[in-house]
Amino acid sequence: MKISIAHVCVYTRDLDATRRFYCDVLGMKKVFDFTLDGKPYGFYLEMCEGNFIEVFHNDDYTEETNGALRHLCLETDDIAGVRAKLTDAGIDTTDIVLGCDNTHQFWFKDPNGIDIEFHQYTKDSAQHTGANCEVDWV
């Protein structure tokens, strides 16, 4: 069973400044956009092959709520097996669902209360196709 970091998700109050910093200054590539009600809500950046930063707009984050860190996402090639292993260990998880980016995913909290997401990509995952995603969870 493979497990690796899929992405780190951060909040920003300024999508344009964040895109300029990561793309223009650090040289990352924007892969696709997230929209909410048809308006820009965030984007996915590729650092190098298979390593991503997910960025979402949020004016309300604070240092007391993990600051700009939203969650850590881990990738696996056996999402059902990972979820079974966690539930067998007594860890509560969400069900496995297909996200708006066409990637299988589930969620749980680590012992420190940090949100952890697991991904298993599909051939139609936006991470591979570059297709924009309409956010469906806000």
N, C-alpha and C positions, 0 to 999 in steps of 0.2 A: 504494500500500500504506500503510495507516494503522498507526502505532505510537504508543501512548500508555501512560502508567502506569496499570495496572489496579489494583494494590494493593501495599502494603508489608506484609510479614508480621513480626510481633513475637511474642516469647515473654513469658509472664508467670508468676510464681509464685502470683498471686492473681487468678483470673478475675473475681470479684465487684468487687474494688477497681478493676481495670482497666476493667470495664464502667461502674462509677459515674463514674470520671474522664472517660472519653470521652463517655458518654451524658449523665449528669446535669450535669457541669461544662461540657463543651465543646459539648453539644447534638447530638452525632451520634446516628444511629438504628441500632439493632441490626437487621440484616436477617434473619439466620438463625443457628442454632447448629450446631456440629460436636459429634458425640458419638463416644465410643469405648466399645464394649461397652455401649451404652445410657446411659453416664454423660457429663456435660458435659466437653468437651475443649477447646472454643474457640468463637469466634463471628466473624461478619463484620459490620463497621460501615461505614455509608455516611457520608462526610464531606459530600459534595454529589453531585449526579447524576453517576454513573459513576466516582466516586473513593472507594476503599475502604481500610480497614485490616483485615487478617486477624490474629486473635489466637489463639494456642495456649498451653495450659498446659505448662510445662516447669520443673521444679525444678532442673534440672542445667545450665542455660546459664551461661557465664562470659564475662568480657570477652575472654579469650583465644580464644574461639570466636565472635567477632562480637557478644558480649554478647547483648542481647535482639533484635537484628536477625536474622531467619531468612533472608529472601530478598527480592528485588525482583521483582515480576511486571509484565510489560509486556503490553498488549493489542494485538491486531492483527485486521484483517479478512481476512488472507490467511496463515493459520498455515503452510500447506504452502510457500508462497513464501518466508516468512521463514526457515523451517528449511532450505530448499534453498540460500538465499543464505549461511547460516552454514556449512553443510556444504561448499559450493563454496569457501568461504574457509578450509577445513581445520579448522573448529571441530567438536569432537565434541559431539553432542547425543543426548538420548534419543529414542525413537520418539514420535510423536504418539499420545496416548491420550485417552480420555474419562474425566475425573476424577469423583470421587464427587459433585461439584457439577454434573455434566452439562455441563462446559465442556471443550473440547478444549485440550490443553496438552502442552508439552514443556519440557525443562530443559537447561541447559548452565552452564558457569562462565565468568565474564568473566576478563580477563587477571590480575585481582587475586585470583582464587579465590572471588569472590562468586557464590552461586547465583542464577541468573536463570531465571525461569519465563516462558514466553509463553502467553497465553490467547487463545482465540477463543470468544466466547460463542455459545450456541445458544439457541433459543427456550425450552428447558427448563432453562437454567442457573439455579441457585439464586440467583444475583445478581439475576435478574429475577423469579423466582417466590416467593422467600422460603422455600422448602422447606428444612427441616433436612437435614443430611448426616451419614451414618454414616461415620466415617473408616475407610479401607481400606488405609492404607499403614504403620501403626505395627506 
